[in-house]
């Protein structure tokens, strides 16, 4: 696999979390006695740009389909909270256009959009 950002070869797995079924993929009653699909959860780091990422073992629609229950960015109250938090943290840490910010465990990048103010 190549890095999603710089496209360099990705070889360095630094965390192997085994396998798991797709998160938030709730089963319906008729699926309860059927085998579930499990996918590897290996975390890689690119030695060129330092982006941390997982390899996609399944297509996007396996994880994010019509039955996917939650996106952070569709909750108006959560977005308002996120904006207030970002304004606070920018001031508290004196962030500026040269600052680096990462968002961990977001399913749709809801928080980073508010850091794009410089």
C-alpha positions as CSV (number, residue, x, y, z in Angstrom):
1,X,0.0,0.0,0.0
2,X,1.1,3.6,-0.6
3,X,0.7,6.5,1.8
4,X,-2.6,8.3,1.4
5,X,-0.8,11.7,1.5
6,X,2.6,11.5,-0.1
7,X,2.1,8.2,-2.0
8,X,5.4,6.6,-0.7
9,X,5.5,2.9,0.0
10,X,4.0,2.1,3.4
11,X,5.8,-0.7,5.2
12,X,6.0,0.1,8.9
13,X,3.2,-1.4,11.0
14,X,3.6,-0.2,14.5
15,X,0.4,-1.5,16.0
16,X,-1.5,-4.7,15.2
17,X,-4.9,-4.8,16.9
18,X,-5.9,-8.1,15.4
19,X,-9.2,-8.3,13.6
20,X,-12.7,-6.9,14.1
21,X,-16.1,-6.6,12.3
22,X,-17.0,-3.2,10.8
23,X,-17.8,-0.8,13.6
24,X,-21.4,0.4,13.9
25,X,-22.5,-2.3,11.6
26,X,-25.5,-3.5,13.5
27,X,-26.9,-6.9,12.7
28,X,-30.6,-7.5,12.0
29,X,-32.3,-10.5,13.5
30,X,-31.9,-12.7,10.4
31,X,-28.1,-12.1,10.5
32,X,-27.6,-13.2,14.1
33,X,-26.7,-16.8,13.3
34,X,-24.6,-16.0,10.3
35,X,-20.8,-15.6,10.2
36,X,-19.7,-12.0,10.4
37,X,-16.9,-10.6,8.3
38,X,-13.7,-9.5,10.2
39,X,-11.0,-7.2,8.9
40,X,-7.4,-6.6,10.1
41,X,-6.8,-3.6,12.2
42,X,-3.1,-2.7,11.5
43,X,-1.8,0.8,12.1
44,X,1.0,2.0,9.9
45,X,3.1,5.1,9.9
46,X,4.7,6.7,6.8
47,X,8.4,7.3,7.3
48,X,8.3,10.0,4.7
49,X,5.5,12.3,5.9
50,X,4.6,10.6,9.3
51,X,0.9,10.2,8.5
52,X,-0.5,7.4,10.7
53,X,-3.1,5.3,8.8
54,X,-4.7,1.9,8.5
55,X,-4.8,-0.2,5.3
56,X,-8.3,-0.4,3.8
57,X,-9.1,-4.1,3.6
58,X,-12.7,-3.6,2.6
59,X,-14.4,-1.1,0.3
60,X,-15.8,2.1,1.8
61,X,-19.4,0.9,1.3
62,X,-18.9,-2.0,3.7
63,X,-18.4,0.5,6.5
64,X,-20.4,3.5,5.4
65,X,-23.6,2.3,3.8
66,X,-27.3,3.4,4.0
67,X,-27.5,1.8,7.4
68,X,-24.5,3.6,9.0
69,X,-25.9,5.1,12.1
70,X,-23.8,8.2,12.9
71,X,-21.8,11.0,11.5
72,X,-20.5,13.7,13.9
73,X,-21.0,16.4,11.4
74,X,-24.8,16.0,11.2
75,X,-25.4,16.9,14.8
76,X,-25.9,20.7,15.0
77,X,-25.4,20.8,18.8
78,X,-22.2,18.7,18.5
79,X,-20.8,21.0,15.7
80,X,-21.5,24.0,17.9
81,X,-19.7,22.4,20.8
82,X,-16.8,21.6,18.5
83,X,-16.5,25.1,17.2
84,X,-16.5,26.5,20.8
85,X,-13.8,24.0,21.8
86,X,-11.6,24.8,18.8
87,X,-11.9,28.6,19.5
88,X,-10.9,27.9,23.1
89,X,-8.0,25.6,22.3
90,X,-6.6,28.0,19.6
91,X,-6.4,30.8,22.2
92,X,-5.2,28.6,25.0
93,X,-2.3,27.1,23.0
94,X,-1.7,30.2,20.9
95,X,-2.1,28.3,17.7
96,X,-1.3,30.0,14.4
97,X,-0.9,29.2,10.7
98,X,2.3,27.3,11.4
99,X,0.8,25.1,14.0
100,X,0.1,21.4,13.3
101,X,-3.2,19.8,14.4
102,X,-4.3,16.2,14.2
103,X,-7.7,14.7,14.7
104,X,-7.8,11.2,16.0
105,X,-10.8,8.9,15.8
106,X,-13.1,11.1,13.8
107,X,-15.4,9.5,11.3
108,X,-15.8,12.5,9.1
109,X,-13.3,15.2,10.0
110,X,-15.8,17.4,11.9
111,X,-13.3,19.0,14.2
112,X,-10.5,19.9,11.8
113,X,-12.8,22.1,9.7
114,X,-12.8,24.6,12.5
115,X,-9.0,24.8,12.7
116,X,-9.0,26.0,9.1
117,X,-9.2,29.7,10.1
118,X,-5.7,31.0,9.4
